[in-house]
């Protein structure tokens, strides 16, 4: 009789995605894999920079940054050739993933794409200019795409990040003893300028909300993000937090104002109320899965375009007013809001 360690599918490797937002959106799929295989040893392979997001996740047994040991099955969430090649080179017998980039021969189980999910380009004319934009004829949220890879039916499963016992210590270290409710801001976006609501509007919203509520404003972002003018008593943490520390600050915030970014998904997974601004991208595909998230967007004819830079007048973002964003935040900050 084979030992439990050698039983089919008793050792599962999950090859995680490489970006913050994508990582959060695959968390429901990991939870469903654990539910389907309650006694399996589940290891998660991820880039070292994302390890903190999985540290206290109860659905996995270990976190790897390279494949070590023997596995029966690999679930490969990235679409890259390299991620499939890693599992093939490690001689994992069963390798499950989407067709991806020239990697079909490296997979044993190919998950079919959703009809209409493959994008194509179309040429449109707006403001007297011709340009090409990406189009999806069908929309399926990325969370549901990841669930389908595991054989799970689409359902509303909010992602979740668990923080460990260090949370309290880090909160005091980063935020001190100030007890005012926190409005956290994230004016940046890694993908490109087309995803960024103008920074001066973030600053004006912060000014108005602070004047109305006395809240403490905390500015977040990566090392390449620029600071914006802030009300007195605010805290600038741009480029000063690790990924774990960023999660801790978000968890301590009353409301988070952000563009469509990785931190937007972190806030959703941490159950933090937020206002998320969309322009060039689609909330139907990658919006925050949280009943505490308010998504704001203006319906313009060229959005979503999925471009890094706007080729015309940035109307999807400039048409979104400071007043509408401020009002949405004040509603979330209201003592009567639940």
C-alpha positions in Angstrom: 0.0 0.0 0.0 1.4 3.4 -0.9 2.1 5.9 1.8 0.0 9.1 2.0 3.0 11.0 0.8 3.1 9.1 -2.5 -0.7 9.2 -3.1 -1.8 10.8 -6.3 -2.2 14.6 -5.9 -1.0 14.5 -2.3 1.7 17.0 -3.1 0.5 20.1 -5.0 2.6 23.0 -6.3 0.9 26.3 -7.1 2.9 28.5 -9.3 1.7 32.0 -8.3 1.5 35.1 -10.4 4.2 37.8 -10.4 2.3 41.0 -9.6 0.5 42.3 -6.5 -3.0 42.6 -8.1 -2.8 39.3 -9.9 -1.6 37.6 -6.7 -4.6 38.9 -4.7 -7.0 37.8 -7.5 -5.8 34.2 -7.4 -6.2 33.9 -3.6 -9.8 32.6 -3.9 -8.6 29.8 -6.2 -6.0 28.8 -3.7 -8.7 28.6 -1.0 -10.8 26.4 -3.3 -7.8 24.1 -4.0 -7.4 23.6 -0.3 -11.1 22.8 0.1 -10.9 20.3 -2.7 -7.7 18.7 -1.3 -8.0 19.1 2.5 -5.2 16.6 3.3 -2.7 17.5 0.5 0.6 19.2 1.1 0.2 22.5 -0.9 3.3 24.5 -1.6 3.2 27.9 -3.3 6.0 29.2 -5.6 6.1 32.9 -5.8 8.7 35.7 -6.4 10.5 36.6 -3.1 9.0 40.2 -3.3 5.5 38.8 -2.9 6.2 36.3 -0.1 4.8 38.5 2.6 1.3 38.3 1.1 1.2 34.5 1.8 3.0 34.3 5.1 0.0 33.6 7.2 -2.3 32.1 4.6 -3.9 29.0 6.2 -4.5 27.3 2.9 -0.8 26.6 2.1 1.8 24.5 3.8 5.0 26.2 2.6 6.2 29.1 0.5 8.9 28.5 -2.1 10.9 30.9 -4.3 12.3 28.0 -6.4 11.0 24.5 -6.9 12.4 22.0 -4.4 11.2 18.6 -3.7 8.8 16.3 -5.5 5.2 17.2 -6.5 2.4 15.3 -8.1 0.5 18.2 -9.7 1.3 21.8 -10.6 -1.3 24.5 -11.1 0.4 27.2 -13.2 -1.4 30.5 -12.9 0.9 32.8 -15.0 0.5 32.6 -18.7 4.2 32.8 -19.4 6.3 30.1 -21.1 8.9 30.2 -18.3 6.4 29.3 -15.6 5.3 26.2 -17.5 8.9 25.3 -18.3 9.8 25.4 -14.6 7.2 22.8 -13.8 8.2 20.7 -16.8 11.9 20.8 -16.0 11.0 19.8 -12.4 9.3 16.6 -13.9 6.0 17.3 -12.2 3.8 14.6 -13.8 0.6 16.7 -14.1 0.9 20.4 -15.2 -2.3 22.4 -15.4 -2.7 25.8 -17.0 -4.0 28.0 -19.8 -2.5 27.7 -23.3 -0.5 30.9 -22.8 2.6 31.8 -24.8 3.8 28.9 -27.0 3.7 26.4 -24.1 1.0 23.9 -24.9 3.5 21.0 -25.2 4.7 21.7 -21.7 1.3 21.2 -20.1 -0.6 18.0 -19.6 -4.0 19.6 -18.9 -4.9 22.7 -20.9 -7.8 24.8 -19.5 -9.8 26.3 -22.4 -10.2 30.0 -22.6 -13.6 31.5 -22.0 -15.4 32.3 -25.3 -14.6 35.8 -26.3 -12.0 36.3 -23.6 -9.0 36.5 -26.0 -8.5 40.2 -26.8 -8.2 41.8 -30.2 -7.5 45.3 -31.4 -9.7 47.8 -33.1 -9.1 51.2 -34.6 -11.3 54.0 -33.4 -11.5 57.8 -34.0 -11.9 60.1 -31.0 -11.2 63.9 -31.0 -10.1 63.7 -34.6 -7.4 61.2 -33.9 -7.0 57.5 -34.9 -5.7 55.0 -32.5 -5.9 51.3 -31.6 -7.4 50.0 -28.4 -7.6 46.5 -27.0 -11.1 45.0 -26.9 -12.6 42.0 -25.1 -15.9 40.7 -26.6 -16.7 39.0 -23.3 -15.9 40.0 -19.8 -14.9 37.6 -17.0 -13.3 38.8 -13.9 -9.8 37.6 -13.4 -10.8 36.0 -10.1 -13.2 33.8 -12.0 -10.6 33.0 -14.6 -8.3 31.7 -11.8 -11.1 29.7 -10.3 -11.7 28.0 -13.6 -8.1 26.9 -13.7 -8.7 24.9 -10.6 -12.0 23.4 -11.9 -14.1 25.6 -9.6 -17.3 27.3 -10.9 -17.4 31.1 -10.9 -18.7 32.5 -7.7 -18.2 35.5 -5.5 -15.3 34.6 -3.2 -13.6 37.7 -1.9 -9.8 37.4 -1.6 -8.3 37.6 1.8 -4.9 38.5 3.3 -4.1 37.4 6.8 -1.8 39.5 9.0 0.2 38.0 11.8 1.1 38.9 15.4 3.5 41.5 14.1 0.6 43.7 12.9 0.3 45.7 16.2 4.0 46.4 16.5 4.3 47.5 12.9 1.2 49.7 13.2 2.7 51.6 16.1 6.1 51.9 14.4 4.6 53.3 11.2 1.7 55.4 12.5 2.6 56.2 16.1 -0.2 56.9 18.6 -2.3 59.3 16.5 -5.9 58.1 16.9 -7.5 60.1 14.1 -9.2 58.1 11.3 -6.9 57.7 8.4 -7.5 58.6 4.8 -4.8 56.7 2.8 -4.0 57.9 -0.7 -2.3 56.1 -3.6 -2.0 58.5 -6.5 0.4 56.4 -8.5 0.0 53.4 -10.9 2.8 51.2 -12.2 1.3 50.4 -15.6 1.4 53.9 -16.9 0.0 57.4 -16.8 -3.3 56.4 -18.4 -4.4 54.8 -15.1 -3.6 57.8 -12.9 -6.2 60.3 -12.0 -4.4 63.7 -11.9 -2.2 64.1 -8.7 -3.4 67.6 -8.0 -6.9 66.2 -7.7 -5.8 63.7 -5.1 -4.3 66.6 -3.2 -7.5 68.7 -3.4 -9.6 65.7 -2.3 -7.3 65.2 0.7 -7.5 68.9 1.6 -11.3 68.9 1.4 -11.8 65.7 3.3 -9.4 66.8 6.0 -11.1 70.1 6.4 -14.5 68.4 6.7 -13.5 65.6 9.1 -10.2 66.3 10.7 -8.9 63.0 9.4 -5.2 62.1 9.2 -3.9 61.8 5.6 -1.3 59.1 4.8 0.3 59.1 1.4 1.4 55.7 0.0 3.3 54.7 -3.1 6.5 53.2 -4.5 10.0 54.7 -4.8 9.3 56.2 -8.2 6.0 57.9 -7.2 6.0 61.7 -6.6 4.8 63.3 -3.4 1.8 65.7 -3.5 0.9 68.6 -1.3 -0.8 67.4 1.9 -2.7 69.0 4.8 -0.8 69.7 8.0 -0.2 66.7 10.2 -0.2 64.3 7.2 2.3 61.4 6.8 4.3 60.7 3.7 5.2 57.1 3.4 6.0 57.0 -0.3 8.9 54.5 -0.8 9.2 53.9 2.9 7.2 50.7 3.4 7.7 47.0 2.7 4.8 45.1 1.2 3.9 43.8 4.6 4.1 47.3 6.1 1.9 48.6 3.3 -0.7 46.0 4.2 -0.5 47.1 7.9 -1.1 50.7 7.0 -4.0 49.9 4.7 -5.6 47.7 7.4 -5.3 50.7 9.9 -7.0 53.0 7.4 -10.7 54.1 7.6 -10.8 54.8 3.8 -8.4 54.3 0.9 -8.4 56.4 -2.3 -6.6 54.8 -5.2 -6.2 54.3 -8.9 -6.6 50.8 -10.4 -3.4 49.4 -8.8 -2.1 46.5 -6.8 -2.7 48.3 -3.5 -6.4 48.5 -4.6 -6.6 44.8 -4.5 -4.7 44.6 -1.2 -7.3 46.9 0.4 -10.1 44.6 -0.9 -8.4 41.6 0.5 -7.9 43.4 3.8 -11.6 44.4 4.0 -10.8 48.1 3.9 -13.4 50.6 2.6 -12.0 52.2 -0.6 -12.8 54.5 -3.5 -11.2 53.1 -6.7 -10.9 55.2 -9.8 -11.0 53.6 -13.2 -10.4 55.1 -16.6 -8.3 53.2 -19.2 -9.0 49.8 -17.6 -12.1 47.7 -16.8 -13.6 47.1 -13.3 -15.5 44.2 -14.9 -12.2 42.4 -15.5 -10.0 43.6 -12.7 -12.1 45.6 -10.2 -11.8 45.1 -6.5 -14.0 42.2 -5.2 -15.3 43.8 -2.1 -18.6 45.1 -0.9 -16.7 47.9 0.8 -15.3 49.2 -2.5 -16.8 52.1 -4.4 -15.7 52.2 -8.1 -15.9 55.5 -9.8 -15.6 55.9 -13.6 -16.9 58.2 -16.3 -18.6 56.6 -19.4 -16.6 57.9 -22.3 -16.6 56.4 -25.8 -12.9 55.2 -25.8 -12.8 53.6 -22.4 -11.6 51.1 -21.6 -8.6 51.2 -24.0 -6.0 49.4 -21.9 -3.3 51.8 -23.2 -0.4 52.9 -21.0 -0.7 56.5 -22.2 -3.7 58.4 -23.4 -3.3 59.3 -27.1 -5.9 62.1 -26.9 -7.2 64.4 -24.1 -7.4 62.0 -21.1 -11.2 62.5 -20.9 -11.9 59.3 -19.0 -10.0 60.8 -16.0 -10.4 64.5 -16.3 -14.2 64.2 -16.5 -14.3 62.6 -13.1 -14.8 65.6 -10.7 -13.1 66.3 -7.4 -16.6 66.8 -5.9 -17.8 63.3 -6.8 -14.7 61.6 -5.3 -14.8 63.8 -2.2 -18.5 62.9 -1.7 -17.8 59.2 -2.0 -15.1 59.3 0.6 -17.2 61.4 3.0 -20.0 58.9 2.8 -17.5 56.1 3.7 -16.2 58.2 6.6 -19.6 58.9 7.9 -20.4 57.4 11.4 -23.7 56.2 9.9 -22.0 54.2 7.1 -22.0 50.5 7.5 
